Amino acid sequence: MTWELTEEHLDFRETCRAFTDRKVRPLVDGAEAAGTFPAELWKELGAAGLLGLVTPADHGGAEGDALAVALLAEELSRASGGIAVTVLVSAYMAGPHFVRSGTPEQQGRWLGPLAAGEGVAAIAVTEPGTGSDVAAITSTARRTPDGWVLDGRKMFITNAGLADVLVVAARSGGPRHGGITLFLVERDTPGLSFGRPLAKMGWHSSDTREVVLDGVEIPADAVLGAEGRGFHQIMEGFQLERVALAAMGLGHAAECLDLARAYVRDREAFGAPLAHLQTIRHRIAAMEIGLEAARLVTYQSAARLDAGHPEAAASVARAKYLAAVTANRIVDDAVQLFGGAGFVEESPVARHYRDARILRIGGGTDEIQLEILSRGMES
Ligand SMILES: Cc1cc2nc3c(=O)[nH]c(=O)nc-3n(C[C@H](O)[C@H](O)[C@H](O)COP(=O)(O)OP(=O)(O)OC[C@H]3O[C@@H](n4cnc5c(N)ncnc54)[C@H](O)[C@@H]3O)c2cc1C
């Protein structure tokens, strides 16, 4: 057993940190103000190998692991939740479905471009009427002589306005879990349209929209994976997605801890720096304990996922819950330590505070993680 990252993962974290400092941080304020992802970053991310961590080498990927995805998520989120989630959804929430379930043709068409930053992907599961209860989706897939016709609405879809291809969940027949299939829908398909970008509390530089499926005709080979297996594919995809979201929480928390440490050394009150007050120092120490605990559980969940550990799903649910809740507490503590300066919209701690909140909701809420962990107790 070891509690430390390997040299390889430490080096990779340095690569992610250096990339974030050099390429991402200078773009954050502009992206937040414009409410858009800086498109020039895609090629840079691709060239740095940061979009293909779970892509097979013969499609231009690095064949890395979930722990590497977690490290990338953490480092990008230190700079910006909105930029991080845009990247993570395309490369590590939608993209892996192509890796796991794509036909050779689907993989040949999409894996290379997604890893190179020449294509963007989204995943559309949530609907206006259902989110947590994935098995209740009502968008339909009707078989035709030439393929399928999709109808319905999808809600809160990250990257909808940017995506070249969407992984869409629809009901192809039968109720609940067994009746769902995943489809690949290309952006310019007639009948596919998008709402306006939703104005959100946080993640200002990410694109989130409603997706409308109005008689969307797709060919028979647009099925991704097996017919009727969509629910299981979505649940499998949630594992890496939740590790990435947990690690985003680590990034927000780590950045706020650094900012708070620097601030309390600088800021004076009652004739001395705030750091001279024991209550302030203890608050910082408690923030650090929370972050380290969440980090260990998150890295463990990633390692277990990589190892195919039998407890991996429980570990992932634990990490998603703990990291999201802990990050929210730490960003709140940071705002408190900054005083009025923490409440000003453009202060970094205010942005991390806004961005961290969604981590308790997206990709499975706190309550759903607790449900996963407590299932079966009643019998
Ligand atoms: C910014 C943003 C980006 C998103 N990106 C995507 C995306 O790219 N693709 C996508 O498909 N979806 C996306 N989502 C949707 C997101 O995954 C859902 O919002 C989330 O899963 C919760 O679903 P819901 O909003 O329908 O809430 P609901 O499921 O209606 O839940 C409402 C409340 O009830 C609670 N609840 C529900 N069921 C239970 C239960 N069994 N036990 C206890 N409590 C329960 C929930 O925890 C929550 O507190 C995004 C959402 C946002 C806000």
The ligand as an SDF file (V2000), in Angstrom:
LIG
                    3D

 53 58  0  0  0  0  0  0  0  0999 V2000
  -24.6510   23.4110  -15.1190 C   0  0  0  0  0  0  0  0  0  0  0  0
  -25.1940   22.0410  -15.3440 C   0  0  0  0  0  0  0  0  0  0  0  0
  -24.6030   21.2100  -16.2800 C   0  0  0  0  0  0  0  0  0  0  0  0
  -25.1410   19.9450  -16.5510 C   0  0  0  0  0  0  0  0  0  0  0  0
  -24.6020   19.1820  -17.5560 N   0  0  0  0  0  0  0  0  0  0  0  0
  -25.2490   18.0570  -17.9420 C   0  0  0  0  0  0  0  0  0  0  0  0
  -24.8440   17.3520  -19.1130 C   0  0  0  0  0  0  0  0  0  0  0  0
  -23.8560   17.7120  -19.7820 O   0  0  0  0  0  0  0  0  0  0  0  0
  -25.5540   16.2580  -19.4940 N   0  0  0  0  0  0  0  0  0  0  0  0
  -26.6380   15.8100  -18.7940 C   0  0  0  0  0  0  0  0  0  0  0  0
  -27.2400   14.8270  -19.1970 O   0  0  0  0  0  0  0  0  0  0  0  0
  -27.0440   16.4540  -17.6710 N   0  0  0  0  0  0  0  0  0  0  0  0
  -26.3870   17.5740  -17.2380 C   0  0  0  0  0  0  0  0  0  0  0  0
  -26.7930   18.2480  -16.1130 N   0  0  0  0  0  0  0  0  0  0  0  0
  -27.9100   17.7220  -15.3400 C   0  0  0  0  0  0  0  0  0  0  0  0
  -27.5380   17.2200  -13.9520 C   0  0  0  0  0  0  0  0  0  0  0  0
  -26.8280   15.9950  -14.0480 O   0  0  0  0  0  0  0  0  0  0  0  0
  -28.8370   17.1110  -13.1610 C   0  0  0  0  0  0  0  0  0  0  0  0
  -29.2560   18.4430  -12.8710 O   0  0  0  0  0  0  0  0  0  0  0  0
  -28.6910   16.3240  -11.8880 C   0  0  0  0  0  0  0  0  0  0  0  0
  -28.4330   14.9620  -12.1660 O   0  0  0  0  0  0  0  0  0  0  0  0
  -29.9460   16.4170  -11.0120 C   0  0  0  0  0  0  0  0  0  0  0  0
  -31.1080   16.1790  -11.7420 O   0  0  0  0  0  0  0  0  0  0  0  0
  -32.3270   17.2280  -11.6760 P   0  0  0  0  0  0  0  0  0  0  0  0
  -31.7860   18.5920  -11.8850 O   0  0  0  0  0  0  0  0  0  0  0  0
  -33.3950   16.7560  -12.5880 O   0  0  0  0  0  0  0  0  0  0  0  0
  -32.8440   17.1610  -10.1790 O   0  0  0  0  0  0  0  0  0  0  0  0
  -33.9130   16.1320   -9.6140 P   0  0  0  0  0  0  0  0  0  0  0  0
  -33.5610   14.7510  -10.0090 O   0  0  0  0  0  0  0  0  0  0  0  0
  -35.2690   16.6260   -9.9330 O   0  0  0  0  0  0  0  0  0  0  0  0
  -33.6620   16.2740   -8.0530 O   0  0  0  0  0  0  0  0  0  0  0  0
  -34.1670   17.3760   -7.2860 C   0  0  0  0  0  0  0  0  0  0  0  0
  -33.7900   17.1310   -5.8230 C   0  0  0  0  0  0  0  0  0  0  0  0
  -34.3860   15.9070   -5.3780 O   0  0  0  0  0  0  0  0  0  0  0  0
  -33.3900   15.0380   -4.8760 C   0  0  0  0  0  0  0  0  0  0  0  0
  -33.7100   13.6410   -5.1780 N   0  0  0  0  0  0  0  0  0  0  0  0
  -34.0360   13.0810   -6.3690 C   0  0  0  0  0  0  0  0  0  0  0  0
  -34.1730   11.7560   -6.2600 N   0  0  0  0  0  0  0  0  0  0  0  0
  -33.8990   11.4550   -4.9540 C   0  0  0  0  0  0  0  0  0  0  0  0
  -33.8530   10.2420   -4.1970 C   0  0  0  0  0  0  0  0  0  0  0  0
  -34.0920    9.0400   -4.7580 N   0  0  0  0  0  0  0  0  0  0  0  0
  -33.5550   10.3280   -2.8820 N   0  0  0  0  0  0  0  0  0  0  0  0
  -33.3000   11.5140   -2.2940 C   0  0  0  0  0  0  0  0  0  0  0  0
  -33.3220   12.6930   -2.9620 N   0  0  0  0  0  0  0  0  0  0  0  0
  -33.5980   12.6660   -4.2680 C   0  0  0  0  0  0  0  0  0  0  0  0
  -32.1160   15.4610   -5.5910 C   0  0  0  0  0  0  0  0  0  0  0  0
  -30.9610   15.0260   -4.8900 O   0  0  0  0  0  0  0  0  0  0  0  0
  -32.2800   16.9700   -5.6160 C   0  0  0  0  0  0  0  0  0  0  0  0
  -31.8970   17.5020   -4.3670 O   0  0  0  0  0  0  0  0  0  0  0  0
  -26.2520   19.4930  -15.7970 C   0  0  0  0  0  0  0  0  0  0  0  0
  -26.8240   20.3160  -14.8270 C   0  0  0  0  0  0  0  0  0  0  0  0
  -26.3360   21.5830  -14.6120 C   0  0  0  0  0  0  0  0  0  0  0  0
  -27.0270   22.4620  -13.6170 C   0  0  0  0  0  0  0  0  0  0  0  0
  1  2  1  0
  2  3  1  0
  2 52  2  0
  3  4  2  0
  4  5  1  0
  4 50  1  0
  5  6  2  0
  6  7  1  0
  6 13  1  0
  7  8  2  0
  7  9  1  0
  9 10  1  0
 10 11  2  0
 10 12  1  0
 12 13  2  0
 13 14  1  0
 14 15  1  0
 14 50  1  0
 15 16  1  0
 16 17  1  0
 16 18  1  0
 18 19  1  0
 18 20  1  0
 20 21  1  0
 20 22  1  0
 22 23  1  0
 23 24  1  0
 24 25  2  0
 24 26  1  0
 24 27  1  0
 27 28  1  0
 28 29  2  0
 28 30  1  0
 28 31  1  0
 31 32  1  0
 32 33  1  0
 33 34  1  0
 33 48  1  0
 34 35  1  0
 35 36  1  0
 35 46  1  0
 36 37  1  0
 36 45  1  0
 37 38  2  0
 38 39  1  0
 39 40  1  0
 39 45  2  0
 40 41  1  0
 40 42  2  0
 42 43  1  0
 43 44  2  0
 44 45  1  0
 46 47  1  0
 46 48  1  0
 48 49  1  0
 50 51  2  0
 51 52  1  0
 52 53  1  0
M  END
$$$$
